[in-house]
Amino acid sequence: MKKSINLRLDEGLLASLDCYATEMERTRTFIIEKAISAYFDTLDEIISDKRIDEIKRGNTEVYSLQQVAEQLGLD
């Protein structure tokens, strides 16, 4: 199920969006959905890098698979 949101865009960005939509014979919504979906991959990488940095700094505790299994009683 899709939900509606309000979105404010810079005029230049909106013009580019319209050009892409027209060229691809798609709606603005289609282009925006694809762009957001593609950007999620980038965000995943950023978050992964942040978590790795936290581990390297010693700010996050790391558990082995064996430790997790033991804690859950799966061993």
N, C-alpha and C positions, 0 to 999 in steps of 0.2 A: 504494500500500500504506500502510495506517495503522499507526502505532506507538503503543504505550501509554506514558503518562507518569503520574507521581504529582503531584498538585496539592493544596496546602493552601489553603483559603479561609476567610476570616472567616465566622462563622456568619451574620451579616446579609447578606453578599454571597451566600452559598450559598442562603439563603432567597429572596433576590431572583431568583437564577438559577432556582430551582425554580418560582417563580411565573411567570416568563417561559416556561419550558419547558412548564409545564402549560397556560398560556393559548394558546400557539402549537401545542400538541400535538406538540412536538418533544423530543428528548433534551437532556440537559445538554451532551453532547458537541457536538451541532449548534450550540447557542447559543454555546458557548465558541469553536468554530471560526470562526463568523461574526464574533464580537467581535474575535478576534485578527486575522482577515483585514482587518476594517475599520480596526483600529488601525495596521496596517502602513502605510496611507496617511498617517496622522499622523506616524509615524516617518520616512517618506520625506521629508516636508516639513521635519521637524526636522533631519535629516541634510543636506538641501539648504541650509537656512539656515546651518548650521554651516560647510559647505564654502564658501559665498559669503562668509561673514565671514572665513574663512582667506585667501581670495583678496584681499579688500579690505585685509587687514592685510599682505599681501605675503608670507605664510607658505607659499604654494603657487604653484608655477610653472604658468603657463597656456601651452598650445601652440595655435596655429591649426591648422585642418584641413590647410592646405597644408604646415605643418611636419611634421605627423604623416605625411602621404602621402609626403613626401620621405624621411623617416627610414625608412619601410617600403619605399621604392623603388617607390611606386605612381604617381609623377608622370609 
